Amino acid sequence: MSADAMSAPLPPPPAYRLSQRMSRMKTSAVREILKIAERPDILSFAGGLPAPELFPKEAIARAFAETFASDADGRSALQYSTTEGFAPLREWIAGHLARKGQNVHADQVLITSGSQQGLDLTGKILLDPGDLVVVEDPSYLAALQTFGGYEVEFATVRSDDAGMDMDDLAALLKKRQPKLLYVIPNFQNPKGTTLSLERRKALVRLAQEHRFIILEDDPYGELRFKGVHLPSLASLDDQGVVLSLSTFSKTLAPGLRLGWVTGPKALLKPMTIAKQATDLHTATLAQRATARLLETFDYAGHIQALMPIYAQRANAMLDALKAHMPQGTQWTRPDGGMFLWVELPGGLDAAKLLPRAVEQKVAFVPGAPFFANDQKPQFMRLNYSNRPPELIVEGMKRLGSVISDAL
């Protein structure tokens, strides 16, 4: 090849034509805001982050070391594994759920790469373009992002301090037939509210009558610091209409990327096939080390140790909101979990307020992306689990000043 040919300009790249499904997927508002919030000078209340100082780091490190200490276990932990997941871990999860009233066996547990993968696998096996998915108004934005990628239609149901409004859902069901209903019954993301027992029973009854699937997403259910634990939707179901997701991310550590799906075998089998095509299986090493950890680790005691700290942080935020927010600001009062939901006064737009807040070294998540259809700009989500009380108070003081100045 001549020197002239080698120096000739390359032809332009081909036009990249993404699929229609990909074009419908939106970037995660939280992930984008976290790029800003990661700055060390920012007091961030944006991410759904557990407190890192409460991770059982030493116990997890020992479990990994013990896994490698055995030649057989060490080699097996680095090998391919089954799609369904490591059997002892599935058995532990089944026993843990059984103690909480859910009748589930190990062969009804599928280990996933975080519960987020459970959302995607549900979409893969159940949803076709044009299917109707019912969600709360507002709902978890990553679920909206995931299901939206499957080209579904969303129908929204009102929610209040007791969760999804069953009268509103019943009215919708007289007109439309959904394929799937997605709900976070415990300490909902973004509102922090809890679905009441009466409404849980009504929801399962409606799903059984109208023959749609409930996807019960329960990443925060263990994190109750006030009141009594309520039965899961799955434990109230005797007709196989509930799929349930949960995770170790909020109780042990999100870096493990371990979640699970439980439900009817008729749904778990195609979900397992879908997972085979996605990632073959969840990381073997993380599964085996976590199973070893749970052999001796006081998991229930660990959760009980977390709760007073999260309660203190939630109360610090509630008190600081009362002290520093301008008149007309409203917020939810969670009994557990990691979030509360703020409605701004005076028609303020939270997204437009965010740059001003960042200038004052404080960050939050604007609420509009949590609405599937009619986005409401006057809301914001705040996370209290990831900051100690003194920084929560300082952050709410800064945020209150930003809101007051904008009125």
NORTA-V216012 format. One record per backbone hydrogen bond with DSSP energy under -1.0 kcal/mol. NH is the residue of the N-H (numbers start at 1). CO is the residue of the C=O. Records with the same first field share a line. If there is no record, write none. Layout:
NH = CO + CO
This chain:
6 = 2
7 = 3
23 = 19
25 = 22
32 = 28
33 = 29
34 = 30
37 = 33
38 = 34
39 = 36
42 = 39
43 = 361
44 = 42
45 = 363
49 = 47
54 = 51
55 = 52
57 = 55
60 = 56
61 = 57
62 = 58
63 = 59
64 = 60
65 = 61
66 = 62
67 = 63
68 = 64
69 = 65
70 = 66
74 = 70
75 = 71
76 = 72
77 = 73
79 = 76
90 = 86
91 = 87
92 = 88
93 = 89
94 = 90
95 = 91
96 = 92
97 = 93
98 = 94
99 = 95
101 = 98
102 = 97
104 = 102
108 = 105
109 = 106
110 = 261
111 = 84
112 = 259
114 = 112
117 = 114
119 = 115
120 = 116
121 = 117
122 = 118
123 = 119
124 = 120
125 = 121
126 = 122
127 = 123
130 = 151
131 = 128
133 = 153
134 = 180
135 = 155
137 = 157
139 = 370
144 = 140
145 = 141
146 = 142
147 = 143
148 = 144
149 = 145
150 = 147
151 = 148
153 = 131
155 = 133
157 = 135
160 = 163
163 = 160
165 = 158
169 = 165
170 = 166
171 = 167
172 = 168
173 = 169
175 = 172
176 = 172
179 = 132
180 = 132
181 = 213
182 = 134
183 = 215
188 = 193
192 = 188
195 = 185
196 = 162
200 = 196
201 = 197
202 = 198
203 = 199
204 = 200
205 = 201
206 = 202
207 = 203
208 = 204
209 = 205
210 = 206
211 = 207
212 = 207
213 = 179
214 = 241
215 = 181
216 = 243
217 = 183
218 = 245
223 = 220
225 = 335
226 = 335
237 = 234
243 = 214
244 = 262
245 = 216
246 = 260
248 = 258
252 = 248
253 = 248
256 = 253
257 = 254
259 = 112
260 = 246
261 = 110
262 = 244
267 = 264
268 = 264
269 = 265
271 = 267
272 = 268
273 = 269
274 = 270
275 = 271
276 = 272
277 = 273
279 = 275
280 = 275
281 = 279
287 = 283
288 = 284
289 = 285
290 = 286
291 = 287
292 = 288
293 = 289
294 = 290
296 = 293
297 = 293
299 = 297
302 = 298
303 = 299
304 = 300
305 = 301
306 = 302
307 = 303
310 = 306
311 = 307
312 = 308
313 = 309
314 = 310
315 = 311
316 = 312
317 = 313
318 = 314
319 = 315
320 = 316
321 = 317
322 = 318
323 = 319
324 = 320
325 = 321
329 = 326
330 = 343
332 = 341
337 = 223
340 = 382
342 = 380
343 = 330
344 = 378
348 = 345
350 = 377
353 = 349
354 = 350
357 = 353
358 = 354
359 = 355
360 = 356
361 = 358
362 = 357
363 = 43
365 = 381
367 = 379
370 = 367
371 = 368
375 = 373
380 = 342
381 = 365
382 = 340
383 = 45
384 = 338
392 = 388
393 = 389
394 = 390
395 = 391
396 = 392
397 = 393
398 = 394
399 = 395
400 = 396
401 = 397
402 = 398
403 = 399
404 = 400
405 = 401
406 = 402
